[in-house]
Every structure is written in structure tokens, then in C-alpha cells.
């Protein structure tokens, strides 16, 4: 076969997608005519399509040396360089192609992708717009434009671009999927779910699409449905990185206790093999301190520190008239952390300390948000998506002590402090565990919540505050309670109360509760609403009538605080205790029965109860916990005496003395600064 015919045959195979045949034919042509520019170019484009980008770059650069003004060669060279993540070099080649062919839509489109990979989003969008001016009906360019806008956090514009792409190509599953991601980020989960459903109708085996829908279902509190999606992922891709951890979260919130038992048993081996799970989720599955630290450290290094940033603070000594404290939180809003920290901020000694609030979360325009802002000498609303910018702000403000209130719960606090913007960086209050981060200097707790014997399980230094680490609002008033009838409770029954989040309820704890109901005639268990039918079904399986579980509807916070007074005894959970829930109950005058756990999340209630002056309500075993709950339910006088003691202690007990806590925490900050 003559070379011309061989070339035409190779080109036809290439265009038809028969890459192996085309490669063989190009190789024959190059054997006869080594370095032939056109064949070398086509072989380079083919090798790029086969995923051999390094070889493709070599071939295309050889072709370019012979044809330096060929825009097609420059385009494919730019594409191969992108495959190697050499995005700046790719932009250079696209620019050269556009010099020779200014109206080259493919080069403009691919240039936009490279610029977006360099986080040069405005330039990327401009490049896409130039391509669309030439080819307004190109769905892939609209889609790429949407991706760049999504990465730039310009979510409404991203959705508009995805919609343009979908108007042209309704079968573009990737556009439906990414549109769903943008909608979810905009807190529009129902719309996001519809978009993910459309994506999966087109691509039913798209594992990332199933993950996205599972996340959305969890946001909508449809945890059992989310588990079904994760099971499909396990069937398609058993080692998909995030599926196991997300299934663990969904099982927790669904109170799927059999699955939780399997997850808990598998956790050590899977985490050792690199499986991902949110550290705060693991706290409910394992009381193994070493495993909790390993999990946290992995999370820090995989998501918080993919690349270690250079420290912003480099040993400078500040000479301020006052020590500058910066509190960082996503939850300066109507949230437990917001309510807890507000009174502490108000109590700081302003003759010695300047208080700075750094909000990384939404402004909900709530009373507590306004109270927090008023309690700060400076208050800054920062961009969630720009932890580097927030870290630079802290350094510019010359903050002495940065206090991070969220850990792994929500918000970019750890990503901010990874830049080391302050001499002293502290974890306190909102996350009951180690961050696993060497850029956090200390975790503030007390000797009950985190005893010194657990130091090996903490990357941070454990710093004990005297008495209690937990702030209480001494100015908070408790309104008169509704009637029991208004709350759906029987008038004369003994009311066991368990207002913890449903995810803290475990099978062993629930077993005890059901035995208590069986042993205390007419008693009821008052729970927060959530997985009502699941818990009723579990009660029936244990021989308890479902109507003896009463579910408390969501009500305004002041009503919720007041209705604690209708209960007789709050029953705590393990391995994850009541935290703010226990504090609310104690302030309302409701005794809290707890059991001392092995790690921080399971020891907080014991700390609170002890600091409230009721150490006799801290038990050491499941048997003691059950026995004491039953004894109190059968002895109204003893329970009444506990209530009276709790009421009297509100005037003197350390838990209720926030000014005292403020002095203690200030002393801790000063001691840490001495060692910085």
C-alpha cells in the first residue's frame, strides 16, 4: 500500500475511534518517514487520547518544531500539557495558537479550562465567553464555564451556565450533577436532589453522582434512603474513598444499630487502610483514643493540609497594651456554640484583653448573633471559601491567641489556623476530641472531661481549667413551662427525658431505657423527634408499647428550655454524652443522670454534673446507671431533694459562675503565651 493510501486509512481509523489500528498505521508511516510533521502530530494527538501524555508532549513538540505556526498542533500540545497538570505551559501554547488563529473556539475553551485550574477564574470565564461568541451553541463550553464559576463560588452564575448547557444537551449528565452540587452549596437541597435524580437517570452507575445524592438525602434527613445509595456504591466500587464514612454517618442518624455494630467492628482495620470517616462521626462509634487521634490526623493531612502552607507568624513579639484574643467560629448564630460562648465573651476583662470575633458562617440576624457582635471589640465576617485570606487578616490584626470553636464539625477554622497566623492557637468548646493537628497548641478542658492520662491521644497539649471548661449563661431566664398536656405528656406519669440528638442513642442505652419503662409502671420516655418510627419499632421489639415513647416537637428555644421542668430525670447517652443538652437541663433545674465514658465526648456530662454540685449522679457502669435511674424513679423524696440541691447550687456552683470561668480561661491564655 502506498504511503498516501496508508495515511488515509490511518486517519479514517483515528477519526472513527479505532485508536489501536490508527496507532499501528501511524507507526508504519513513521518507520518509512521518521519525523514526518503531520504524522508525528497525529500520533501525538492519538497518544494523548490514549492517556500517554508525556509521550504525546514529546511527539507534539517535535511536530511543532517543523510547523511552528500550526494552531492545531499548538492546541493538542496544550491539551497534553493540561493532562500533565502543566497548566501555565498549556496556557502559553493556547495563546500561541490564538496568535495564529484568533477565532479558534476550541483553543479558547481549553484555555479557559487551564486558567480555571490555575484559579484564574475571571480570565477563564472571559476565555469561555470568547469561545461562546464564536460558538454559542456549544454545550461543553457552557458546561466548562459553569465549572469555573462553581469553583470560584459564583454559584448562581454557575447554575445559569449549566442550564445553558442543558438547554442544548438535556442528556449531559455531568451538567445535571454539577448543577446539583451548586444547588446543594446554596442550601437548596430539594432542588439539588431533583438535579441529581436527573443525572442518575442518565448515568445510573455514576458513583460520584450516587455519593452526591446520598449527601443531599442526608441533608434532608432522609438517612435510610441515603444508605440505599451508599449500598449501590459498595456494589459498583467497593473501595470508593468516601462511601464507608458517609454510610457510617447515615447509619448513625438513622439509628440503624445493626449496621452501626458492623461499622464499629470494621472501623480500626478500615481506617488503617485509609478509609475516610469524619472524625466527629467516629466519636460516636469508638472510645479508642488512639484510633480517634489517627483518624483526626488523617483528616488534617488529607483535607486541611494537602499542602503545608508557610506560617504567617514567624516568632514576632507583639507589644500591645492588651492581649488580643480572636475567637473563630462558623456558629456565631442561633446554635449551641453561639449560645454558650456569648456570655464568656461578655465576661472578659477588658482592661487586659481585646476580644475579636471571626465569623466564618452565615449571619442569621438572630438575637444571639447580635449579642456576640456586641460582646466583641472587633467583629469580622469572613469568606468561608477563603481560609488563606482569613488567616492573613488574623496576622494583620496581630492576634496573640486564636481560639477555634468548631474543630471538625463545620467551617474552615482548622484550614485557617493551618497557616499559623497567631503565636498561640487553641481548640475549645465545640469539638470534643483531638484535632490531630500540630499547629493547634492546646485543647482547653477540665480534669474530668479530658484527664491528663489521655495526653497520648492528643496532638495538642491538654490544658486544664479549674472546676469546669463549659460556659453557662447566668443571665438566661427560664420561662414558666407549658402544661404536661400541652407537651403531650401524661399528667401523673414519671417522665424519663432524653433530649440528646437521636444519633447519640445506641442499642445498649436504649435497652436500659426500655427496661426502666417496664419496671416503672405508667412511665414514659420523652425524646426529641427525629427517627420516631424507628425508635417505636425498636421499643415494640423490646416489649414496650410504642405510645410510651413521647416525641418533643421542635419549638422556640425559650419554650424548649422551659419544658425541661416537666420531666423528672434526664437520662444521658454513651459513648457520646449530652453536652449543651445536659447544661440546658441543669440550668432548668432538671437532674441529669450520666455515666462516665472513656474519652472526651463521653465524659462531658460528668464534668457538668460534678461542676453543678451533683457528683452523686455520675455512675461508673451500665449496671450502676440503670440501678440508680430505677432507684430515683421509685423514690420521689430523694429526687425532690436532688432538685432542691440543684436549685440552691445555681448561686454557688462553679458550673454557673461564668465570671469565674472567664478568669480561669484568661489565666490559661497568659500561661500559653509565656511558652510561645
N, C-alpha and C positions, 0 to 999 in steps of 0.2 A: 504494500500500500504506500502510495507516495505521501510525502510529508503534509501536503495540503489537505488531502483526504483524512489523514490521521488526525490532524489538528481539528478539522470539522467534527470528526467523530468524538474526540475528547471533549470539545466544547459542548456538544449536544448532551453527552453523558453528565457533564458538570451541571448544565442548566436543568437537567431532568432530576438532579439529586442523586445520581449514581456515582457517589464520590470515589469509591474504591476503583471502579472501572476508569473514571477520569484520571485518577492518580496514576494508574498503570500506563495509560496512554501518554500523559504528560511526561512521565519518566522516560518512555521510549523516545519521545521527541527531543528531550534534553540530552539523552545519550548520543543522539546524532548531531545535535547542535547545542553544545553546552553554553549556558548563559544567554540563550535566546530571550530577549527582553519580554516579549509578550507571553511566551510560555512560562518563563520564570515568574512573571506577575500572576498568571492564572494559578500556577502551582502554589504560590504563596497564599493567594486568596483561599484556595482549597484547603491547605494545611491549617489555616486559621479556622475555617469552618469545622475541621475535624478536631479542634481543640489543641493543636500543636502550635501555640502562639510564638514560642521562641524561634522555632524553625521558620515560621511564617515571616517574622520580622527580618530574619537574615535574607530570605528569598526576596522579599519586597524591597528591602534596601538595595539589593543587587539590581533589581529591575529599575528602581528609581535612579540609580547611577547612570543607567543607559537612557532613561526617559524622565529627566528631572522636572519637566513641565506637564507630566501626565496626571491629571486630577484624580483619575480612578485609582492609580497606584497609590497616590497620597492618601486617598480615602481608606483603602484597605490596610495601608500601613498604620494609619491612625487607629483603625479598629483593632488590629493585632496588638498595638501598644496598650490600648484600653484593656484587652484581655490579660495583659501582664500587669495591670494596675499602674502603668506609667502614664498617668492621666495628663500631666503637664506636657510631656512629649507628644502625646496624642493631639492635644490642642494645637501645638505647633504645626503638626502635619495637616490638620484640618484647615488651619489658617493658610498654609501654603496652597492647598487645593483650591481654596476660595479666591486666592490671588489670581489663579489661572482660570477659574470658573466661578465668578461671583454668585451666580444664581444656581448653586448646587445644593439642592434641598437636602439630599442625603448627608452631605458634609455638615450642613448647618444643624441637622437633627442630632447627628452623632457627636458633634462638637458640644451641643447642649448637654448631652449625657456626661461627657468628660468634665465639663465645667461643674456640673452638679456634684460629681464625685469629689471634686476639689472644694466643695462647699461654697462655690462662687455662684450662688443661686440667681442673683439678679442678672448676671451675664448669661447664665444658662437659659433663663426664661426669654431673654432678648434673642438668643440664638434660635430657640424654638419658634418664637414669633416670626423671625425672618424666614424660617423654613415654611411656616404655615401661610405666610403671604404668597409663597410660590405654589404651595400645595395645600390649600385649606381643607381638603377632604381626606387628608392622611390621618387615619385613626391612631397609628402608632406614635406620631409626633404629638398629637393631643395627649395621648397616654403618658409619654415621657415628660411632657410639660407638667402634667399633674403630679408625677412622681417627684419632680424637682420642687414644686410648690409644697408638696406634703412634707418633704424633708426640711424645707425652710419654715415649717409650721404655719404656712399660709393656707389653712385647711379649707376655708370656704372657696378660695380660688382653685385649690386642687380639685375639689369636688366638681366645680364648674368645668374644668378641663376634662375630667373623667367622663362627665356627662356628654361633652362634645364628642369624645372618642366613641362612647356607647351609642350615640345617635347615628354614627356612621357604621359602627360594627357592634350590634347588640350582642354578638356571640363572643365578645372579648372578655373572657373570664377574669383575666388579671385586672382589668379595669374595675369590674364589679368588686373584686376582692380588695383592691386598694381604696376604692371609694368607701367600702365598709370600714376599713381602718381609720380613714379620716373622720367618718361619722362617729365612730366609737370615741375617738380622741376629743370630739366636740360634745361628748356626753349625750349623744343621741343613739342609745343602744338599740331601740326598737327599729329605727331606720337602718342602722348598721346590720342588724340581723336580716332584714329583708334583702340587703345588698349581698351579704354572704350567702344567703339561700340561692340567689340568682347565680352567683359564682359557682356554687357546688352543683347546681343543676346542670351547668355546662361542663364542669370538671369534678365529677363526684369522687375522684381519688386524689384530689389535691390536698396533700397532708397539711400544708400551711393554711389552706382555706378552712379545713376542719378545726385546726387549732384556733384560728380567729373566731370561728363561730362558737367554739367552746368557751372562749374568753367572754364573748358577748352574752352567752347564756348565763354565765356566772354573774356578770354584771346585773343581769335581770333577775338574779336569784333563782334561776331555773337549773339548779345544780345537777339534778338527776339526768336531765337532758344533755347537759354538758358532758357528763360521764359517758353517755352513749357515743358522743363524738370522739372522746378520747379512746374508747374501746375500738372504734373503727380505725383510728390512727395506729393503735397497737397491732391490729391485723395487717395494716399496709406497711408500716415502718416501725417495727418493734423498738428500735433504738433511737427514735426521733427525740432530740435532746430535751425538749421542754414538756413532753406529754406526761411523763410519770409525775413530775412535780405538780402540774396543773390538775391531774386526776386526784392527787393527794389533797389538794385544796378543795376540789369539788366534793370529794367524799366527806371531808371534814364538815363542810357546811350543809351537806345533805344528811348528816348523821347516819351515813352508811357504815355501820360499825363492823360488819364482816369484812368489807373491803379495807377499812382502816386498819384492822388487825393484820391483814396481809401486807399492807403498805409499811406498817411499823416493823414487821419482821424483816422485810426486804431492804429497809432504808440503809442500814450500815453498809451492806455489800454494794448497793446501787450507787450511793454517794461516793464510795471508794473508787468505783469505776467511772465516775464523772457525771452521773445523772444529776440533773438540776432540780432543786426544790427551793422555794423561798425560805430563807432562814426562819422567818416568823411562823411559817406553816409547820416547820419541823418542831418548833417548841411544843406543839400540841400532840406530837407523835412520840417524842423521845425525851426522856430525862437524863440522857447520856451527855454530860457536859463536854466531853472530848469530841463527840460527834457534832454537837451544836457549834463548837468552835471551828471544826473543819469545814462544816457547811457554810458558815459565815465567811471564813477566809476565802473559800472558793468563789462565793458570790462577789466579794470585793474584787478579786483579781479578774473575774470574767466580765463583770458588768460595770463596776465602779472604776476599775483601773486597767482597762485594756492596754493603755499606755501610761506609764507613770509620769505625771506632769512634774515640771520643775517647781520646787517650793517657792511660794511668793514671799514668805517670811524667812529671812536668812540670818537670824540671830540678832537683829537690831534691838536695841534697848530704847523703849519709849519713855518719855519724861512728861507724862500727863499729870495734870492736877488731880484727876480722878481715874480710877481703874475703869476701863471700858469693857463692858460685858455685852456680847451680841448673842441673842437667843434666836436660833434658826428653826423655823417650823413650817410645814405645809398646812398645819392645823390651827392657825390663828383665826378661828371661826367657831361656829356652834358645834363643837366637837369636844370629847372628854379632855383632850390635852389643852385645848383653849380654856376651858373652864378651870382646869387645875392650875395652869401657870399664871393666870391673870392676877390672883391675889398675891402670889410670890413677887411678881414684877412690881406691884404697888408697894411692897414692904421693903424693897432695897433701900439701903442707907444712901440717900442722895448726896450727903456730904463727902462720901468716899467713892461712890460708884456712879458711872454714867451707863444707862440701860438703853440698848439699841435693839429694836425688833427687826428681824429679817424674815419677811413672809415670802414663801415660795409657792403658796397655794392660792386658791380663789378668795376673793373678798365677797363674803356672803351678806355684808351690810347688817350683821346681827349686833345685838347689844354687847355680846362678849367681844366681838371684833373691835367695836368702838372702845370698849373698856381697856383692851390690850393696847390699842394705839395710844390712848390717853396715859397709860401707865409707863410708856416708853419716852425717853428723852428724844430719841430719833426713831422713826419707823419707816422702813423701806419695803415697798412691794417690788419684788424682783421677778425675772423671767424664769419660769420653771425650766425652759429648754436651754438656758444659758448658764450652767453652773460655773463656767470659767469667768464670765462677767460678774457674777455674784461674788466669787472668790476675790476677784480684783477689787470689788467695792469694799470688802472687809479689810483687805490690805490697805487700801487708800484711807479708810477710816481709822487705821492703826488700832484695831481691836486687840485687846490684851487676852481676853478669854472668850472663845466661841463655844457656845453650848448648843449641841444638836439634839433636838427633841423627838426625832422620828425613827432613826435607825433604818431598818429595812421595811417599815410599814408603808409609807408613801412619801414621795417628794425627793428632791435631789440633794438633800443635806449632806450625805456622805460624799457624793461627787464634788460638792463644793469644798468640803474640808480636805479632800484628797490633794488639793492644791496647796495645802499648808499655808493658809492666809494669816494665821494667828499663832503666837507663841505657845498658848495653851488651848487644847481642843478637847472637849468633854462630851460624853454621852450621858444623857439623864432623862428620866421620866417616861418617855413614850415608847421605848423599846426594851423589853425585859430579857436582855441577853447580851452577849458579846457581839461587837460589830466585826470582830476578826481583823480589824484594820490597825496597822502600826502607826497610822497618822492620827489616831484618837489616843490621847494621853491617859485619860481616866474615865472610868464609869462611876457615877455617884450613886450610892445605895446606902443601906444600913446593914448592921451586922446580922440581922435576921434574914433580910431579903437575899443578900449575897455574902455569906460568911467568907472570911479570909482563906479558909480551907479550899475554896473553889478558884483561887488565883490561877492555877494551872490551866483552867478552862477559859481564861480571858486574855485577849491580846492587850487589853488596856490594864492599867493599874487600878485595882479596886480601892476606892476611897470611901470610907465610912463616915456618914453624917451621924451625929449623936441622935438617939431616940427614933427618928423616922426620916425617910427621904422624900415623903409624899406630901405635897402641899394641899391644904384644905382652905376653903373659903369661909372664914369666920363671919363674914357679913351676910352670908346667904340665909334667907329666911325660909322656913318650911311652912307652907300654907296649910290650912285645915284640910284633912283628907276628904275625898268623896266617901259616900257610904259604901258598905260592902255590896249592897245590892247594885249600886251604880257601877261598881267594878266587876260585877258578875260573880261575886263570891257568896257562899252560904253564910248566913249571919252567925251561926253558932259553931261552925267547924273550926278545927285547928288548921291554920294555914301555914304550910311549909312553902317558902318562897325561894325561887332560884331564878333570879333575873339576869344571870350571865347570858352572853350570846350563845345561841344554840350550838355553835361549833365547839364550845368548851365542854359540852355534855358527852361523856363517854359511857360505854356499856357498863363497866363496873360501878360507876357512880349511879347510873340510872337503876341498876339492880338494887342498890341500897335504898334509893328513894322509894321504889315500889314496895320493898319490904316494910318500910316505915308506914306507908299508906295502909298496908294490910294489918299492921299492928296497932294503928291509931284509928279506931272506928270513926267514920264520918269525915276524916281529914281530907284535905285537898292539897295538890301541888300546883302552885301558881308560877307560870313560866312566861317568858317573853314569846310573843307569837313569831312564827317562822315556819319550821317544818312540822306544823301541827299534826297533820295526818300521820306522818311517820312516827312521831312520839306516841300518839294514841294507839297506833298499831302495836308498837313495842310494849305499851302498858298492858294491852289485852293479852299479848303473848306471855306476860308475867302474871296473869291472873287478876289484873286490876281493871275495873270498869273505866272506859275512856272518859266518861264525864267527870272523873275525879282529877283530871288534868284541866286546869283553867288557864286560858291564854290571855295575857295582858296585851291589849291593842296599843299601837303607837299613839302617844298623847304628848302635848307640850311638856317640856322638861319640868316645869314647876309642878305640874299635875303628877308626873311620874315620881318626883321626889316625895310629894305629899302622900301618895298612895302606899309607900313603904309602911306607913303607920298602920295599915290594915292587916299586915301579916304578923305572924307570931315569931317566926325564926327563919333567917336566911341560910340556906344550905349551899355551901361552896362546892366547887368542882376541882378536879385534879386530872391530869398533870398541869393544867393551866387554870390558875385561881381567878377569882374575882379581883379586879384591881379598882378601877373607878367605881364599879358596881358595889364593891364592899364599902368603899369610902362613903358613897351616897347613902347606903343603908345605915351605917354607923352615925352619920350626921342626922339622919331622920329618927334615930333612936331605936333602930331595929337590930337586935343582936345577930351576929354573924358567926356561924359555926364553920370552922375551917379545919383542914388537915395539912400539916407541914410537908411540903414536897421536897424533892432533892435538888432542884435547880430554880433559878430566879423566878420564872413565871409561876411556879408552884409554891412560892414562899411569900409572895407579896401580901396576901390576905393575912397571913400570920403576923407579918410586920405591922399591918394596920391595926389588927385587933389588939395586939400587945401594946401598941402606942396609944390606943384608946383606953387602956387600963383594964382589959378583959382577957388576960393571958389564959384564963381557965377555959376559954372557948377554942384554944388551939390544940388539936389532937395529933397523935403521932402515928396512927394506923387506921386502916379502914374499919377494923373492929371497934376501936375506941370512938371513932367518928359516928358510927351507926348507933353504938350503945348510948353515947351522950345525947344524940338527937332524940332518941326514943325516951330517955330519962327526962329531958326537958319538956317534951310534948306531954308527958304524963304528970308533970309537977308544975302546975300553974304558979304556985307561990315562988318557986325557985326562978322561973322565967321572969316573973314580975320583979324580983329582986335584981336580976341582971339588967332589966330595962331601967330601973331606977338608978342603978350604979352608972350605967352608960350616960343617962341624962345628967347626973351630977358631975361626971368626968369631963363633960364638954367645957367646963370652966377651967379645968386644970391639966388635963391630959396632954401630952406632947403632940399627939396627932392633930389636935385642934388649935395649936399655937403656931400660926404661920409666921408671926414676927420672930419667934424663936428659931424656926426653920431658916428664915432669911439670914439671921446672924450666923447660923451654923454653916450654911452654904457659902456665905461670903468668906468665912474663915478658911474653908476648903479651897476656894479660888486663890486666896492670897498665898496659901501654902504651896499650891501648884505653881504659882508664878515664881516663887523663890527658887524652884528647881528647874525652871525653863531655861 
